[in-house]
Amino acid sequence: MIDTHAHLNFSDFEKDYTEVIKRSQQEGVEKIINVGTKFDTSKKAIELANKFSCLYASVGLHPIYVLDEKIDIKEYQEIAKDKKVVAIGEIGLDYYHQEDKEIKDKQKEAFSLFLNLAKKESLPVILHCRGSKDKPADAYQDILKIKELNKIRGVIHCFTANWQIAKRFLEKDFFIGFTGIITFASELNEVVRKAVSYTHLTLPTN
């Protein structure tokens, strides 16, 4: 069993990540991918991956942090070459708390940069996508319009849109990632049922 989306590289786990790894292995989780959300958490994910054989890392800038750092894609490319890096992410679009068009455009710009990095390094991507409160599908629709997404494989993490959008990602050869949200979001029942008929389905390991 592989946990494809963990954040033991976050400060929340600074004091107990060793214990969390031990418990995970006892429960049958053989490998864990720690996902970067900024440059510092990406570096931390790599640091942990090189410390524990069962850990791997991804590097990327989460869309909600596009204003928090000056993006130097060459620095990300340098750390992405580490042998324990298996993906670029998490990257994408997040409109849930964002109405400002300028910030949305910055998210799209950053997203395209990291998609191109994934192509250069021949790595899959871990996508984060969250639509706005009144139009929950808008960010998904915008991601599907971005040309750099073509010929890239990966997983769209914590999927919350409808079946029509899920099908478009599946047709692009993406995996669909569901989390515990499916236990209370009845509108996702159809998506889960239909996605099961495909081979591109990932389920949470915790």
BELFENRA-V145375 format. One line per field, one symbol per residue. burial: b if it has 16 or more other ideal C-beta (glycine too) atoms within 10 Angstrom, else e. A space follows every 50 residues. Layout:
burial->???
This chain:
burial->eebbbbbbbeeebeeebeeebeebeeeebeebbbbbbbbebbbbbbebbe ebeebbbbbbbbbbbbeeeebeeeebbebbebebbbbbbbbbbbbeebee eebbeebbebbebbbebbeeeebbbbbbbbbbeeebebbbebbeeeeebe ebebbbbbbbbebebbeebbebebbbbbbeebeeeeebeebbeebeeeeb ebeeee
